[in-house]
Amino acid sequence: MLHLVRKGVGLLALAVLLALPGSAAWAGGSFSVEDLRPILQPEPVLAKWLNDGLEFDETGDAARIGQNVNPRFGGLRVGPYTILAKPKGAAGPFTLEVTVETALICRNAAGKDVDVSEATDIQEKFASVSVRPYKESK
């Protein structure tokens, strides 16, 4: 019975720690639409289609590596990147949500693939993009 109480207390402590501000391993962070250009560069046809057909909001949301995960890269924004858009020239609010997915490549100083917590080099590669209707939540 005591081991169940200890386990319950341990889970409660973990839940409290995860709920504390600043304790998140991955958090959200804003980015500028300009930050997407290097990610989309390897896909010029797709980048042109997006840029020619859509007007983007000034900023969007992305994941952010927590300082406690890797101090070297704490605060770095990484995919998925989500930003609101609308057809170019359309009046009114943004009606589309564009999400750019990336693959995170984490390597140590020897060039070996490692977990993000051990990385000395982090790169992102384009993986996919999705466009869907956006309806503002009330």
Phi and psi in degrees as GROMACS dihedral restraints (atoms count N, CA, C in turn):
[ dihedral_restraints ]
;  ai    aj    ak    al  type     phi  dphi    fc
    3     4     5     6     1   -60.9    20    10
    4     5     6     7     1   -37.7    20    10
    6     7     8     9     1   -65.1    20    10
    7     8     9    10     1   -30.7    20    10
    9    10    11    12     1   -70.6    20    10
   10    11    12    13     1   -37.6    20    10
   12    13    14    15     1   -65.3    20    10
   13    14    15    16     1   -45.8    20    10
   15    16    17    18     1   -61.3    20    10
   16    17    18    19     1   -41.9    20    10
   18    19    20    21     1   -62.5    20    10
   19    20    21    22     1   -43.0    20    10
   21    22    23    24     1   -63.3    20    10
   22    23    24    25     1   -42.2    20    10
   24    25    26    27     1   -65.6    20    10
   25    26    27    28     1   -40.1    20    10
   27    28    29    30     1   -63.3    20    10
   28    29    30    31     1   -43.3    20    10
   30    31    32    33     1   -65.7    20    10
   31    32    33    34     1   -39.1    20    10
   33    34    35    36     1   -63.3    20    10
   34    35    36    37     1   -43.9    20    10
   36    37    38    39     1   -62.0    20    10
   37    38    39    40     1   -41.1    20    10
   39    40    41    42     1   -63.1    20    10
   40    41    42    43     1   -43.4    20    10
   42    43    44    45     1   -62.0    20    10
   43    44    45    46     1   -41.2    20    10
   45    46    47    48     1   -65.1    20    10
   46    47    48    49     1   -43.8    20    10
   48    49    50    51     1   -61.3    20    10
   49    50    51    52     1   -41.4    20    10
   51    52    53    54     1   -68.6    20    10
   52    53    54    55     1   -25.4    20    10
   54    55    56    57     1   -84.0    20    10
   55    56    57    58     1   -14.8    20    10
   57    58    59    60     1   -69.7    20    10
   58    59    60    61     1   141.7    20    10
   60    61    62    63     1   -60.2    20    10
   61    62    63    64     1   140.6    20    10
   63    64    65    66     1    82.5    20    10
   64    65    66    67     1    -2.6    20    10
   66    67    68    69     1   -95.8    20    10
   67    68    69    70     1    -3.8    20    10
   69    70    71    72     1   -68.7    20    10
   70    71    72    73     1   133.8    20    10
   72    73    74    75     1   -71.4    20    10
   73    74    75    76     1   -39.3    20    10
   75    76    77    78     1  -126.3    20    10
   76    77    78    79     1   133.7    20    10
   78    79    80    81     1  -133.1    20    10
   79    80    81    82     1   174.2    20    10
   81    82    83    84     1   -90.6    20    10
   82    83    84    85     1   157.0    20    10
   84    85    86    87     1  -159.3    20    10
   85    86    87    88     1   150.1    20    10
   87    88    89    90     1   -84.8    20    10
   88    89    90    91     1   157.4    20    10
   90    91    92    93     1  -142.8    20    10
   91    92    93    94     1   159.9    20    10
   93    94    95    96     1   -91.5    20    10
   94    95    96    97     1   149.3    20    10
   96    97    98    99     1   -57.5    20    10
   97    98    99   100     1   -27.8    20    10
   99   100   101   102     1   -63.9    20    10
  100   101   102   103     1   -26.4    20    10
  102   103   104   105     1   -65.9    20    10
  103   104   105   106     1   -18.8    20    10
  105   106   107   108     1   -80.5    20    10
  106   107   108   109     1   -21.6    20    10
  108   109   110   111     1   -55.5    20    10
  109   110   111   112     1   -49.6    20    10
  111   112   113   114     1   -66.0    20    10
  112   113   114   115     1   -27.7    20    10
  114   115   116   117     1   -72.8    20    10
  115   116   117   118     1   -37.1    20    10
  117   118   119   120     1   -86.0    20    10
  118   119   120   121     1   -11.1    20    10
  120   121   122   123     1   -52.5    20    10
  121   122   123   124     1   -41.2    20    10
  123   124   125   126     1   -67.7    20    10
  124   125   126   127     1    -9.1    20    10
  126   127   128   129     1  -121.7    20    10
  127   128   129   130     1    68.9    20    10
  129   130   131   132     1   -62.6    20    10
  130   131   132   133     1   -35.1    20    10
  132   133   134   135     1   -66.9    20    10
  133   134   135   136     1   -44.3    20    10
  135   136   137   138     1   -65.3    20    10
  136   137   138   139     1   -44.2    20    10
  138   139   140   141     1   -59.6    20    10
  139   140   141   142     1   -43.0    20    10
  141   142   143   144     1   -64.2    20    10
  142   143   144   145     1   -43.8    20    10
  144   145   146   147     1   -59.6    20    10
  145   146   147   148     1   -45.2    20    10
  147   148   149   150     1   -64.4    20    10
  148   149   150   151     1   -48.8    20    10
  150   151   152   153     1   -69.3    20    10
  151   152   153   154     1   -35.6    20    10
  153   154   155   156     1   -76.6    20    10
  154   155   156   157     1   -28.4    20    10
  156   157   158   159     1  -101.9    20    10
  157   158   159   160     1   -16.4    20    10
  159   160   161   162     1  -126.3    20    10
  160   161   162   163     1   148.0    20    10
  162   163   164   165     1  -106.4    20    10
  163   164   165   166     1   125.4    20    10
  165   166   167   168     1  -100.5    20    10
  166   167   168   169     1   150.7    20    10
  168   169   170   171     1   -62.2    20    10
  169   170   171   172     1   162.4    20    10
  171   172   173   174     1   -68.5    20    10
  172   173   174   175     1   -35.6    20    10
  174   175   176   177     1  -136.4    20    10
  175   176   177   178     1   160.1    20    10
  177   178   179   180     1  -138.8    20    10
  178   179   180   181     1  -169.2    20    10
  180   181   182   183     1  -116.1    20    10
  181   182   183   184     1   143.6    20    10
  183   184   185   186     1  -141.0    20    10
  184   185   186   187     1   167.4    20    10
  186   187   188   189     1   -74.6    20    10
  187   188   189   190     1   158.9    20    10
  189   190   191   192     1  -138.6    20    10
  190   191   192   193     1   132.5    20    10
  192   193   194   195     1   -72.2    20    10
  193   194   195   196     1   130.1    20    10
  195   196   197   198     1   -75.0    20    10
  196   197   198   199     1   147.3    20    10
  198   199   200   201     1   -58.3    20    10
  199   200   201   202     1   -33.4    20    10
  201   202   203   204     1   -77.6    20    10
  202   203   204   205     1   -13.9    20    10
  204   205   206   207     1   -82.4    20    10
  205   206   207   208     1   -48.5    20    10
  207   208   209   210     1  -154.5    20    10
  208   209   210   211     1   102.8    20    10
  210   211   212   213     1   -56.6    20    10
  211   212   213   214     1   -31.2    20    10
  213   214   215   216     1   -64.2    20    10
  214   215   216   217     1   -35.2    20    10
  216   217   218   219     1  -115.5    20    10
  217   218   219   220     1    12.8    20    10
  219   220   221   222     1   -56.4    20    10
  220   221   222   223     1   126.8    20    10
  222   223   224   225     1    95.4    20    10
  223   224   225   226     1   -10.5    20    10
  225   226   227   228     1   -65.3    20    10
  226   227   228   229     1   129.3    20    10
  228   229   230   231     1   -82.5    20    10
  229   230   231   232     1   136.4    20    10
  231   232   233   234     1  -139.7    20    10
  232   233   234   235     1   163.5    20    10
  234   235   236   237     1   -67.1    20    10
  235   236   237   238     1   159.8    20    10
  237   238   239   240     1   -78.4    20    10
  238   239   240   241     1   145.6    20    10
  240   241   242   243     1  -104.6    20    10
  241   242   243   244     1   125.9    20    10
  243   244   245   246     1  -123.3    20    10
  244   245   246   247     1   129.6    20    10
  246   247   248   249     1  -143.2    20    10
  247   248   249   250     1   146.8    20    10
  249   250   251   252     1   -82.9    20    10
  250   251   252   253     1   150.9    20    10
  252   253   254   255     1  -151.8    20    10
  253   254   255   256     1   172.5    20    10
  255   256   257   258     1  -152.1    20    10
  256   257   258   259     1   161.2    20    10
  258   259   260   261     1   -57.9    20    10
  259   260   261   262     1   139.7    20    10
  261   262   263   264     1   -57.3    20    10
  262   263   264   265     1   131.3    20    10
  264   265   266   267     1    85.9    20    10
  265   266   267   268     1    -6.1    20    10
  267   268   269   270     1   -74.7    20    10
  268   269   270   271     1   138.1    20    10
  270   271   272   273     1   -81.5    20    10
  271   272   273   274     1   162.5    20    10
  273   274   275   276     1    89.7    20    10
  274   275   276   277     1  -167.5    20    10
  276   277   278   279     1   -74.5    20    10
  277   278   279   280     1   170.0    20    10
  279   280   281   282     1   -69.9    20    10
  280   281   282   283     1   132.9    20    10
  282   283   284   285     1  -118.2    20    10
  283   284   285   286     1    -0.9    20    10
  285   286   287   288     1  -127.4    20    10
  286   287   288   289     1   150.9    20    10
  288   289   290   291     1  -118.4    20    10
  289   290   291   292     1   120.1    20    10
  291   292   293   294     1  -106.8    20    10
  292   293   294   295     1   127.9    20    10
  294   295   296   297     1  -121.5    20    10
  295   296   297   298     1   124.6    20    10
  297   298   299   300     1  -106.0    20    10
  298   299   300   301     1   116.2    20    10
  300   301   302   303     1   -92.2    20    10
  301   302   303   304     1   143.7    20    10
  303   304   305   306     1  -131.3    20    10
  304   305   306   307     1   159.9    20    10
  306   307   308   309     1  -103.0    20    10
  307   308   309   310     1   128.3    20    10
  309   310   311   312     1   -91.6    20    10
  310   311   312   313     1   124.4    20    10
  312   313   314   315     1  -111.5    20    10
  313   314   315   316     1   114.6    20    10
  315   316   317   318     1  -114.6    20    10
  316   317   318   319     1   126.7    20    10
  318   319   320   321     1  -132.4    20    10
  319   320   321   322     1   154.1    20    10
  321   322   323   324     1   -91.1    20    10
  322   323   324   325     1  -176.3    20    10
  324   325   326   327     1   -62.0    20    10
  325   326   327   328     1   -25.1    20    10
  327   328   329   330     1   -85.4    20    10
  328   329   330   331     1    -1.5    20    10
  330   331   332   333     1    86.2    20    10
  331   332   333   334     1     7.7    20    10
  333   334   335   336     1   -83.7    20    10
  334   335   336   337     1   139.1    20    10
  336   337   338   339     1   -64.5    20    10
  337   338   339   340     1   129.0    20    10
  339   340   341   342     1  -138.1    20    10
  340   341   342   343     1   172.0    20    10
  342   343   344   345     1   -66.4    20    10
  343   344   345   346     1   153.5    20    10
  345   346   347   348     1   -55.7    20    10
  346   347   348   349     1   -31.4    20    10
  348   349   350   351     1   -67.2    20    10
  349   350   351   352     1   -23.1    20    10
  351   352   353   354     1  -105.5    20    10
  352   353   354   355     1     1.5    20    10
  354   355   356   357     1   -72.4    20    10
  355   356   357   358     1   141.9    20    10
  357   358   359   360     1  -110.6    20    10
  358   359   360   361     1    -8.9    20    10
  360   361   362   363     1  -144.1    20    10
  361   362   363   364     1   131.4    20    10
  363   364   365   366     1  -129.1    20    10
  364   365   366   367     1   129.7    20    10
  366   367   368   369     1  -129.5    20    10
  367   368   369   370     1   154.5    20    10
  369   370   371   372     1  -119.8    20    10
  370   371   372   373     1   141.5    20    10
  372   373   374   375     1  -122.4    20    10
  373   374   375   376     1   141.4    20    10
  375   376   377   378     1   -58.5    20    10
  376   377   378   379     1   136.6    20    10
  378   379   380   381     1  -117.0    20    10
  379   380   381   382     1   -51.0    20    10
  381   382   383   384     1  -165.6    20    10
  382   383   384   385     1   167.7    20    10
  384   385   386   387     1  -135.8    20    10
  385   386   387   388     1   142.8    20    10
  387   388   389   390     1  -131.7    20    10
  388   389   390   391     1   146.5    20    10
  390   391   392   393     1  -128.1    20    10
  391   392   393   394     1   128.0    20    10
  393   394   395   396     1  -141.7    20    10
  394   395   396   397     1   160.6    20    10
  396   397   398   399     1   -61.4    20    10
  397   398   399   400     1   143.2    20    10
  399   400   401   402     1  -113.7    20    10
  400   401   402   403     1   128.2    20    10
  402   403   404   405     1  -123.9    20    10
  403   404   405   406     1   119.5    20    10
  405   406   407   408     1   -63.1    20    10
  406   407   408   409     1   130.5    20    10
  408   409   410   411     1   -79.5    20    10
  409   410   411   412     1   143.5    20    10
